[in-house]
Amino acid sequence: MTAQLSVTDTPTIDFDKMEGLVPGVVQDYTTGEVLMLGFLNSESYAKTLESGFVTFWSRSRKTLWMKGETSGNRLRIVSAATDCDNDALVFRVIVEGDGLVCHEGTVSCFTKRIPIEASSTKGSIQEFKNGK
């Protein structure tokens, strides 16, 4: 059984800024970890609200794509929000199945670290810790 999300007082999402698409960030409800980023159009957004599971628009296949429809790792929505401009979404989810969201077999798609030069961040981090 799937719960339908309430659409009472739902903000109007601005699909016009990015040629009919908005980014959708998926975040683990329990840990807060960012799991993936996908894109939604008005049709996939409506399907997401109707089903309670995140449904994206596949830019490469040009079709709706419910994450986990073949793997079983569906993204059941606990809460959703839009940004101040109504042109980006964030979904806090519980991952069904084995919890491996990425097609590469990892929990998160964000696993490839980018080295940041220590000299550019060291002072900033220390200042932050010191309350400056």
N, C-alpha and C positions, 0 to 999 in steps of 0.2 A: 504494500500500500504506500502510495506517495502522497505527501501533504502538499496542497496547493498554497503557494505563497500569497499573502494578502496584498492586494494592489490598491488598498485604500490609501489615499494621499501619496501615491507613487509619483516621484518627480518625473518630468518629461525629459527623456534622454536625448541629447543633441547628437544625432547621427550624421548631421550635415558637414561637420568640420573635417572629417577624414573619409570623404567619399562613401558615406553610408556605414562606416565602421566605428566602433569604440573599443579601446583596450579593456580587457577584463583580467584583473589580477586575482589569482586564487591563493587563498591563505588558509593554512591549517587552523581549524577552530581551537584546538587544544593548545598547540605549541606557538602559534603565531607565525610559523615559518612560511615564507612565500614558496608556493609549490610550482606555479606555472603562470604564464601569461598567454592569453589567447585573444581573439577578436570576435566581437559580436556585431551582427547587424540587427535591424528591427525584428526580423523573423526569428532569429536565434534567441534574442532577448525575450520575446513573447513566449517562446517554447520553454525557456529557462524558468520564467515566472509560473507558467502553467504546470510544469512537471516537478519543480523543486530540485532539479539536477541541472548543473551547468551545461549549456549547449552553446557551442561556438559556431562561427562561420569559418569554414576551411577556405583560406585564400587560395591555396594551390588547387584544391579539388572543386572549388566553387559549389559547395554543398554544406548543409547543416551537419554538425558533428557533435554528438553527445560524448563527452570525454568518458571513456570506460565502457562504451557500448559493446566492444569486442573483448576487452581485457577483464571486465568486471570491476575495475577500479573507478566506479562512478563517483562523482563529486556531489554529495548531498548537501544542499545549502542550509546553513544554520542562520546566517544573516547576510544581508547585502546592503551596500551603500554606494552612492555616487559622490564624485568630487564636487567642489563648489561651482564648477562650470557645467556640470551635468554631461561631461563628455568622456568620462572614464568610470569604470566600475570596479568594486572589490567585493569578492565573495568569500565569506568565511565558511569553510566546509568541513564535513566529516568524510573521509575517503573510505568508500566501501571496498571490499575485496582485500588484497594483500597489502594495500597502501602504497604501492609503487606507481606514482603518478606519471613519471617520465617514461617515454618510449624506450629510453636507454636502460631501464630497469632500476631507477633510483627513486627515492621518495620525492625529491624536488628536481625540477629541470635546471635549477640554478646551482650547478656543481663545478663549473669551470671558473676557478679563481683567476682574477686579474691582479697582477702585482701592482701595488701602489707604492711609489717611491717613499721610503720612510721619512725623508727630510721634509716632505710636504705635509705629512700627517702627524708626525711625532709631537711637534709643538702644539698643534691644535688639540690633540687628545689630552695632553698634559694640562693645557689651559682649561679645557672642559672639566677635567677631574678636580681642578683647583677652584672651580666656580668662577672663572674669569671670562 
